[in-house]
Amino acid sequence: MSPTTVPNHPAPPAYGHGHGHVTFLGAGPGDPGLLTLRAVEALAGADVLIAEPDVLDVVRGHARANVSTPELTASDEASIAVGVPALRDAANLVMEAARGGKRVVRAVTGDPGLDGNAGEEMLACAAEGIPFEVVPGIAAAVGVPAYAGVPLRDAQGADVRFVDARTASDRCWTEVGASDGTVVVSATLETVAGAAGELVSAGRKPDTPLTVTVAGTTTRQRTWTATLGTIAQVFKQGKVLPSPEGHRPVIAVVGERSAPAQRDQLAWFESKPLFGWKVLVPRTKEQAASLSDQLRSYGAVPHEVPTIAVEPPRTPQQMERAVKGLVTGRYEWIAFTSVNAVKAVREKFEEYGLDARAFAGIKVAAVGEQTAKALVDFGVKPDLAPSGEQSAAGLLEDWPPYDPVFDPIDRVFLPRADIATETLVAGLIELGWEVDDVTAYRTVRASPPPAETREAIKGGGFDAVLFTSSSTVRNLVGIAGKPHNVTVIACIGPATAKTAEEHGLRVDVLSPEPSVHKLAEALAEFGAKRRDAAKEAGEPILRPSEKRPGGRRRRATT
């Protein structure tokens, strides 16, 4: 194998009624994006996925839809209190599934080599002759400081020591206290001040810089900068304890050379323009996929709430005739303006026993990236998509005029929603085309979201909401109530903004173009300006939801 060759790791085979196979997988410190490619491969081939709830949230998205995920039971309250849940039945579940010939993935936080329970389970597999493998993960002691903007070494290559405060002996504290290198301490919010005291007692100066990070690598991450002598007072002044976070693990970095004092310049993750913002996206998860990914890239936490539901047309005969005409050569073009339109046509195809081959000889247009992706998933590559603005207007700019010499047929099939605007129809007619404007599906108001979500909307629990059309404004207010006045309102265009204002909402952000991605970009620019203004004024950087009564108090305790 050459140095540039990448090994291929097929999923390990199950072994019939004999022993299966176990993969001990490191899920990293919390950010799902830190999973390795090998971890994703192993998860895709798993029959059984065994993980603690927090870890399961990180890895579940890469497993098969029908993967078995048996629930683990925490049994040792004393262990939970120091941040190490004792999972009574994890080993038993692993062994039972493997004995049954299953492909088991045992996922743990960080790296399996640093997890004592995983080590015991590996020994149990070895004792019974059950084949297993280890997929390393990024350890929290390394990943969290990187996300907190705290390098562990400087150019001189300072010594780095790692200490688990939950199991450290007096001798261990004495050794690291005598060192002048960087110390990375795994602790909890409740015990980190005590660990700082141990280091001072062992010889470290009380004014040694210290950073403490909770929920590292996630959008709940928060970092405090202090010294060994002041961290207890910083927590007290910030009312950090007592709180439910007290038992949550933290990573503390101690040392002159680890540059915690430079965190203002190096805290790249927490400095994202929408870091920690909870943003309401009035779309289904499927529709909001790329938009939610874009919001996450700005540090936000998207929360999808569908405001419309899709139903079949009241009179399906028109759609049936159009699909039959598609097969018999009635159309030169078919234009898809939404993912739902693709889905509606696809369902009709399946009903008639057709597949993507029925599009042979027909030109296909898609109004945007998500619609084009839905077509590709169906097996159809669009012939035309907007080169600029991802909208009906953008599609029209690239649509060729009808030419009787080159176009044997002058008709376009346009399957759309019942409430679609006439922009595309009018534009195509102006270009010389005949249009069969067909209702492929109806949009109706969705069911109300859960009570918890409704309360968050009305009570200021969301930092921002993105309105992508006037109907999303009307429907959201109708099913969940009016967003709180601290919530930043972002609208995709003037018509949507007008509807929002008619419902008593203050519009803070207006997209420069009618594009959901430009809307998200505009919200990020708003967040960046808001953050810069707070820093310039010497004020704490608070999310909009933290400015409502009780908001800051809740931040310190949740």
Sequence and secondary structure as in RCSB ss.txt:
>XXXX:A:sequence
MSPTTVPNHPAPPAYGHGHGHVTFLGAGPGDPGLLTLRAVEALAGADVLIAEPDVLDVVRGHARANVSTPELTAS
DEASIAVGVPALRDAANLVMEAARGGKRVVRAVTGDPGLDGNAGEEMLACAAEGIPFEVVPGIAAAVGVPAYAGV
PLRDAQGADVRFVDARTASDRCWTEVGASDGTVVVSATLETVAGAAGELVSAGRKPDTPLTVTVAGTTTRQRTWT
ATLGTIAQVFKQGKVLPSPEGHRPVIAVVGERSAPAQRDQLAWFESKPLFGWKVLVPRTKEQAASLSDQLRSYGA
VPHEVPTIAVEPPRTPQQMERAVKGLVTGRYEWIAFTSVNAVKAVREKFEEYGLDARAFAGIKVAAVGEQTAKAL
VDFGVKPDLAPSGEQSAAGLLEDWPPYDPVFDPIDRVFLPRADIATETLVAGLIELGWEVDDVTAYRTVRASPPP
AETREAIKGGGFDAVLFTSSSTVRNLVGIAGKPHNVTVIACIGPATAKTAEEHGLRVDVLSPEPSVHKLAEALAE
FGAKRRDAAKEAGEPILRPSEKRPGGRRRRATT
>XXXX:A:secstr
  TT           TTS  EEEEEE BSS GGG  HHHHHHHHT SEEE  HHHHHHHGGGS TT B     B 
 HHHHHTT   BTTHHHHHHHHHHTT EEEEEESB GGG HHHHHHHHHHHHHT  EEEE    HHHHHHHHHT 
 S  TT   EEEEETTT  HHHHHHHHH  SEEEEEEETTTHHHHHHHHHHTT  TT EEEEEESTTSTT EEEE
EETTTHHHHHHHTT  SSGGGGSEEEEEE STT GGGHHHH TTTTSTTTT EEEE S TTTTHHHHHHHHHTT 
EEEE   EEEE  S THHHHHHHHHHHHT  SEEEE SHHHHHHHHHHHHHTT  GGGGTT EEEESSHHHHHHH
HHHT   SB  SSSSSHHHHHHH     TTT S  EEEEEEETT  SHHHHHHHHTT EEEEEEEEEEEE     
HHHHHHHHHT  SEEEE SHHHHHHHHHHH    TTSEEEESSHHHHHHHHHTT    EE SSS HHHHHHHHHH
HHHHHHHHHHHTT     GGGGSTTHHHHHHH 
